[in-house]
Amino acid sequence: MADIIPFKGLRYNPEKISNLASVVTPPYDIIDESAQARYYAENPANVIRLELGLMFPQDSSSNNRYTRAAQYLEKWQEDQTLLAEDKAALYLYQQEFNFRGEKVVRTGFVCGLKLEPYENGNILPHEETLSKPKADRLQLMRATNSNFSSIFGLYSDEQKEAEKLLFAEVKEQAPDINIIDEAGETHKIWVIKNEELIERIVALLADRPVYIADGHHRYETALEYYHEMKEQGFQGYDYVMATLVNVFDEGLVVLPTHRLVGNIPSFKLDAFINRLADLFAIELYKDKNIGAFMQELESKAKEHKVFGLYSGKDLYFLELNNPEQASDLLPDNKSAAWENLDVALLDNIILDQLLGINEQKRRSQENLAYTRSEEWLMEQVDNRNYQLGFLLNPTRVEEIIAVAQARDKMPQKSTYFYPKLITGLIINNLSIN
């Protein structure tokens, strides 16, 4: 099944970089222009120069963000800003963060994950990908031979055997990396080079599939790059850097991604509510306390499929009361696991059939925006930037796995694993592995 290996990671040299928090970033796909500029200014060796370099009007095929990333990578290795591990390793990785007022710890380990087609059934995706981000990441891999951001994968180990083995190895050791990032989240990494232990971990996961939680674009890009290199006669490009987390880990948090709808011509709220009533029981909420509303939305989900609706004036609960009719309105070629998803019902029935926002429009986002902030959603509707806001419960991990096992893909923006893995703690340079 899934095939993992240790690898020689590139890590920042603490003798050169005294404040490691100043050189790391979130993954490239959540960095906007202002954040990019801030990371550039924070430290001359910030990993942003490798992961998401600036673009300039005078860029050419020989001088661009990708070629400059390759130059920085080479320079930082030559001057020992980045040091390669002397021996292949696995990396135990803990993230400590606050969630709903409590401290939460998520545990995983960083490894090399063998690249193979999804149809083999060993690596299972759950989301669709877009061509533009993959083209960007492929150019970066061609220039640098490296993974700067890790794939986030899930595996199933109910007895937590892997974690027990890893923690037994490092129980009396201080972390090799211990930083607090700009969001106040703590990142700890222990470097594990014990070959016997690594062999036990590799054997333990050998009969388990890996589900991609985040990083589908990076995985598919790495697979394409591997095929390119293989066709040119090069060996050793068939692994990608991945952080694997147990689905039974108490710190595994999935957040919902809410939908904002706008630019619907001739939209009438009363008429829309009347159409909703064919499928949903509609309950007006007593006030605008969004925190209490979201708690009740989560509680109601134990009994029914339920969404939140914000009209700019009122909050509503929408409880599905006709699941058979709803199922008849969904695409015929989807699995039962897919049909059971809240986002599938919302996107394909409410957005598509009741509001006319079909899949193409959802991809272009001409009528749609996404957010994880309930407060921002309400603010946007109040300010009439959007006409409606739809609030969701988070997709459960078991739902994600069920869809992946059914070889289906979830709708866009179905999951948000929180927090994101940080970029820059470990780099996988395929040229040295």
N, C-alpha and C positions, 0 to 999 in steps of 0.2 A: 504494500500500500504506500503511504507517504514515506519518502526517503529523505532523511536529514543528515547533514554533516556539520562538523565544526569548521571554522574558517579563521584565517588570520585577519582580524579586523584592523583597520586603521583607526587610531585614536589620537586625540589632541595631546600633545606633550605638556604635562603640567609645569615643566620647567620653563616652557615658552608661554603658556597660557595659564596665568594664575587664577583667572576667573572663568571657569568653563561655561558658566551660565551666559556669558557675553558672546559666545560663539555658536550657540544652538538656536534653532528656530522650530516652529511648527512645520508640518508637512507643506509642500509647495502649494497644494491645491486650496489652502485656506488663507494664503498670504495675499493681501491686496497691495496696491501700489504704495500706500503710506507706510504699511508695515515693512515692505521690502526696503524702502528708503531708511527706515529706522534701524533695521538690522545692518544695513551697509554702514551706517554711521556709528554703530555700537562698538564694533571691533574690526580692524583691518583683516582679521583672519576668520570672520564670521562665515559659517557654512553657506549662507545665502549666496555667496559668490560662486559656489559649486552647484547648489540646488536650483536656484532661480535667479540667474544673473540679470543685470540690467540690459536693456536693449537701447541702441542709439541709432539716429537717422543714417549715419554713415556706415552702419554694419554691412558686411559683405560675406560672401561664402567662405572667405579665409579669415575673417575677423568678426566674430559674433559672440553671443552669450555662451555658446557651446564651446567654441575654441578657447575663449577666455577661461571657462571653467577648467578645461584640460590644462591650461597653463598654470592656473593657481594650484591645481592638484599636484602637478609636477614640482612646482616651486616649493610648496609646503612640505613635500616629502624630502626634497633635497636639503632644505634648511632645518629639517626635523621639527617643524611645527606639527606635522603629523608623523606618528611612529607606527610601524607595522608590528603586530604581535609576533613574538619570536617563535610561537608555536600555535597551531590551530586550536581554537577554543570554542566553547559555548559560553553564553553570557546570560547569567541570571539577572532579570530586570524587574524591579519593583517601582511602581508609581503610587505615591500617596497623594490624595486629593480630598477636597471637601465635597460632599454631596448631600443635599438636604440637611445641612447643618451638622453632619457627622463626618469623621475622618474615615476614609475608605482606602484600602490597599489592593491594588491589582498586581498580580504576579504572572510573569511569563519568562520565556527565555529566547534569546536571539541565536539563530542558527542559519545554515544554508539549507534551502528547501529545493529539492530536485524539481526542475521544470518539466512539465509534461502536459499534453492536451487534456482539457477538461473531460473529454469523452472516455478517457481511461478510468475515470471514477475515483482517482486517488486525491486529486485536488478539485474541490467543488466550489464554484462561484455562486453568488446569489443575486448579483446585480448586472444590468446591462452596462456596456461601456460606450464611449464616444470616440470617434476617430481623431479629433483634433488633439486632445490631451495625449493620446498614445503617440502621435507623430512628434510632438514636442519631446516627450520622454525618450523616444527612440533616437532622436538626434543627440540628446545628451549622453545616452549610453554609447553611441558610436564614437563620440569625441573623448569620453573619459574612461570607458570600460568599467564603470562603477555603478553601484547602488548607493545612493545617499540617504534615501528614506526606506524604511523597512516595510515589507508586506505585514499586515496584521492578520494572523490566522488563528483559527480555533481548532482544538482537538478535544476528544472526550476521554476523560480519565477520572471516573467517579471515585476511585480509591485514592486519588492524588499521589500516585506512586512516583511520578516524575518530580513533583515539587519536593516530596520527602527526600528523595535521593539528592537533589540539588542543595537543599537547605542543610542536610547532614554534612555535605562537603564544605560549606562556608560558615557553619554555625559559630565559629570563634574568630571569623575574619571580618575586619572592617571592609566596607564596600570599596572597590577600586575607583568608583565614581560616585559622588554624592553631591548633588546640586539642587538648588531651588530655582525654578524658572520664573519668568515674568508673571505667570499666572498664580504664583504661590504654590505650585505643585512640586513635590520632591521626587527626584529620580535617583535611584540607587542601582548600581551595576556591580556584580561580582564576576570576575574573569575566571573561568573554570577550564583547566587544561589537563585534568586527570583523565588519561586515555581510557582506563578501565571503566570509570564512571560514565564517560561519554559513550562508550560502546553499549553500556546498559541502557542509557537514555535512547540511543538510536534503535536498539532492539525493542524497547518498550513501545515506541511509536510506529514501528514497522508495519503493524497490522491495523493502523487507524488512519482514516482519511483526514485531510485537513480542509476546513471550510474557510474560504477567504472572507474575513469580516470587513476589511478595508484594504484598498490597494489593488483593485481589479485592473486598473489601467497599467500600473507598474508591473503586475504579474504578466499580463499579456504582452507588454512591451519587452520584458526580459525574455519571454519565450520566443518572440519574433527575432530578437537580437541573437539568441542562441542558434536559431536556424540559419540566420545569415552567416554567422561565424563558422558553423559546421560546413556549410556549402563552400566556404573559402578554405576548408581544410584545417581549421583551428579546433583544438580540443579544450575542454575545461570551462565552458561558458554555460553549462547546463544547470546551474544553481543560482538562486536569488536569495538575498538577505530577507529573512522573515522573523518576526516575533510571534511566538506561539503561546496562546493563553488557553488554559483549560476551561471548557464550558461550565464546569462546576466551581470555578473560582468565585469567591464571594464579592470580589471587586469588579466583576464584569457588569458594566452599566451601559444600557442602551437608551438613548434619548429619542423622543419623537421629533419629526420635522413637520412643522405646521405649514399650511398652504394659505396664501393670500391671492384673491381673485380680483381682477380689475379690467377695465376697458371692455366690459360687456355692453354692447349697444342696446338701448331701450330696455335696460334691466328694471324690473319691478319686483320689489321684495315680496309683496303680498302674493303675487302670482307664483313666485318661486317657492314660497312656503307652502302654498296649496299643492304644488306638484310634489314636493317632498312628502307630503302627508299620505301619498299613495303607498309609500314604502316605510315611512318612519313615524314613530310616535314622537311628537314635538312637545317639549316641555320648556316653558319659559323659566329662566333662573331668576331668583329673587333680587339679586344685586350684581355689582360689577367686581366683586372680590375674586380676582382671577386665581389666586392661590387656592382658595376654598373650592372654587369651581373645578380646577384641575384635579384636586383630591377626590371630589365626588365623581368626576368623569372616570377616574381610575377605578373607583369602587363599583360603579355601574357596569364596567366592562367584565366583571366576574359573572354577570348574568346575561348580558346582551352585547351585541355589536353596537357601539355608541360613538358618536362624534360630538364635538362642540362646534357651535356656529356663533360668530359674532357679527352683528349687522351694523355696528356703529351706534346703535341705540340699546340693543338688548343682547344678552347671552342666552343661547338655547342648548338643550341636550337633544340630540337626534338619535333615538333608539330604533334600531332596525326591527320592525315587527312583521316583516314578510320576507324571510330569508329565501324561500323557494322562488318567489318572483324575482328577487335580486339575483339569485344564481342564474336564472334564465337570461338575464340581461348582460351577463359577463361573457367574454370570449369563449368559444367552444373548445379551444385547443389547450386549455390550462388545467393544471392539476387541482385536486381538492385542496391541497396545502396552499396553493396560490389563491384560490377563490376565498379562502378563509382569512386572508390578510385584510386588515382595516384599510390600508392604503390602496389595495386593489379595488375595493368597493367604492372608496371615495373618488379615486382617479377615474375609474371606468364607468361609474354610474352617475354620481353627482356632478363631477366636473365635465365629463364627456357628454353624457346623454341629456342631462338637465340644463347645463350651461354652455354646451357647444365647444368645450375646450378639449379637442381630440388629442391623440398621442403626438402628432406633429406639432401642434400648438404648445403642448406641455414641454416638449423638447426645446422649442424656441423660446419659451417663457414669455411670449408676447402678452399673455393674459394672466400670468402666474408668477408668484415669487414664493420663496421658501424661507422659513426662519425657525430657529429653536426657541425664540423668546416670545412668550405669550404677551408680555407687556408691549414689546415692539409691534406685534401684530395688531393689538388694540389701538395703539397710537396711529399706525398707518391708516386704519379704517376710520378712526375719528377725524383724521386730517384729510380724509377723502382722497388719499392717494390710491386706495383700493376700495372696492365695494363690499367685499365680504372677507371674513377670515374663518378658516376651518381649523379646529384644534383636534389633535389626535392623541391617543395613548401610544406609548412606545411599543414597537414590535418586539415580541419576546424572542429570546435566543432560540428556544425550541421551535418557534415558527420559522426562523431563518434557516435552521438546519433542515426542517421538513421540506422547505421549498428547494433547497440545494439538493437534497436526496432525491427529490422528484425530477431533478434536472430542469427546473424552471428558473426563471430570472424574475426578481422582484421589480416592481415599478421604481422609477427614479426617486431618489431621496426618501427611501423607505427606512433607512437605519442611520443612526449616528452613534458610533461607539465613543463613549466619553471616559477619560480624556483621549485626545489623539496621542499617538506615539510621537516622541520628539525626534527631530532630525539633527544629527551632528555628534551624537554620543559615540556611535560606531559607524564606520564606512566600510563597505565591502568593495575593495578594488580587485576586480577579477584578474588583473594582470599579475597579482602576487599570490593568487590562490590556485 
